[in-house]
Amino acid sequence: MTKVLCDIYKSRKKDEAYLYVSRKDGLTKVPEELYEIFGKPELAMTIIITPDKKLARTDGGKVLDGIDEKGFYLQMPPAKETYMLDLFCKLDKE
């Protein structure tokens, strides 16, 4: 896969959780069990993903691999300890 038009959905149940799917397939390949954790998906944005695309907490290659293998890529929020440490380090530098 060299590039895919992706719909990115945010979770209503889990803060900072995002579900990436190809626009072509939509949510058809997402298993029902995932909705129990993720909740009803809410469309956040649509972008073109390429292998070298830099994203906030992942990269395009991982997203494309997930879509190719499973039909979707699930981005979960970072562990709270790491997140708080990152926040503290940013504040400390200011």
C-alpha positions, 0 to 999 in steps of 0.5 A: 500500500503506498497511500490510502484515503483514511477516515479517522474516528474518535472514541466517545468512550475512551479519551485519545483513542482513534480508529483509522479505516480506509475510506473505501471500506469504511467501518465494515471490517471493524469487529463488533467487539471493538465497539464495546471498548471504543463506543460509537465512532465519531468521524474526526477527519479524513486524510491521505496516509502514506508510509512516511506520513508523520502523525501525532502518536504513530506513523503512516507505515503502522497505520497502513500495515494495520489497515492492510492486515486487519482492515483498521488501525486502533490508536490507543491513548498513551499510558497515563504515567508517560503522558504525565511525565511528558507534560511535566518535562514540557512545563519544566522547559518553559 
